[in-house]
Amino acid sequence: MKMLQTEIQEIESADELQKIISENDNVMVCCGRMGPMCIPVYDAMEELEEERENVKFYSMAFDNPEAHVIRNAPEAQGFMGLPFTMYYKNGKVANATSSIQSMDQITSVLDEHFN
Amino acid sequence: MNDTYDVMIIGAGAAGLTAGIYASRARLSTLILNDGAIGGQMVLTNEVANYPGVETTNGYVLANTMKKQAKSFGCKIKSNAKIARYHLEGDVKSVELEDGRTFSAKTVILTPGGRPRSLGIPGEDTFKGTGISYCATCDGDFFRDKEIAVIGGGNSALEEAVTLTNFASKVTIVHQFDHFQAFEHAVEEARKNLKIEFVMESEPREFSGNGSLQSLTVEHLPTGEKKNIAVDGTFIFIGYLPNTEPFKGLVELNERNEFVVDGEMKTSIPGVFAAGDCINKRYRQITTATAEGTVAALSASEYLRQM
């Protein structure tokens, strides 16, 4: 069941996430809630989705039990701020960030890892 | 590309979107240029329970509804518009974007909004997301049974400190003055909470830790004495700053860098209006922003009729 009210396509299961990152070279997943730190990241992703055809953009609800794959990822160890944002390159985590990120911070990661 | 509009609105928060609704519904060609999240500070509100006529909603939904309303009346919205230069004098005003595009209009409504103030001290950026937060609702449950600090002395700081005691074992409020600016009921609520301690007349100087936040250094202002407070997290609520830096020297600002406007939202430049969190006013609410956006659009319309 979808839990997030965004225009970004929402991943609902760990299996679905695995399938997506195995089938796509560049994937950004924002794992959060509908809160003030998360919404600006979803908004930035909505903007970027139109501009960056080489990247697939997804959300995943932090409170979805299936999101344990992100919550408990080694790259997210020590994270204490929503959202947890994961950048997957060829199926592996290329970068991960915690808490709100600006458009500039996100594009900087995308440029570094996905260009 | 060079488009000329009747009304150009800078910013797409509650004030800007409302101005867009009113101007485009009045059949004025209207463009909103925005850099950042559509909805501005409004989307940072989890629950909106005091917007008249709407029992309860959240800021994101309200912002999206306003955006759809504006678009339905023909308002154009260009996002991710990074403006390099403003030319606000004369009968036709224009802006130049960093990507080289130029847009012109006969009137401009400035609604750049505000942003949360940060401390700007060593360690703040380093530990954002690994101990430092600006949202208790979002991140409070990461600090269950941990010791945390709250920086600030206004309503947000005290109310959020009380909320955070639902998770944390101890909350230390650090405030620069010997009294709080918050409403009395918020101060009382915090003072009677046994989990809350107060460090008054003190300012944060540094955050430190190894991988995650472990310590906050504060300075007692009257004595200059510094001490370290062991914390697993710190929540910062020290107010907002108006996004008016690009307009210094162009439009009259007051001592708090807010636009000086009259009752019709006119700025010091004919044909340039301002509304929302960036103007000289006391109360910053979604309702006040929408009201000012309405007045600014109607004033712009009147200005165009008299041109």
Interface residues (C-beta under 8 A of the other chain):
Chain A: Q5 T6 R33 M34 G35 P36 M37 C38 I39 P40 D43 A44 E47 G78 F79 M80 G81 L82 T97 S98 S99 I100 M103
Chain B: D35 G36 A37 I38 G39 V43 L44 T45 N46 N58 G59 Y60 V61 S79 N80 K128 G129 T130 G131 I132 S133 Y134 C135 T137 C138 D139 F142 F143 G211 S212 G233
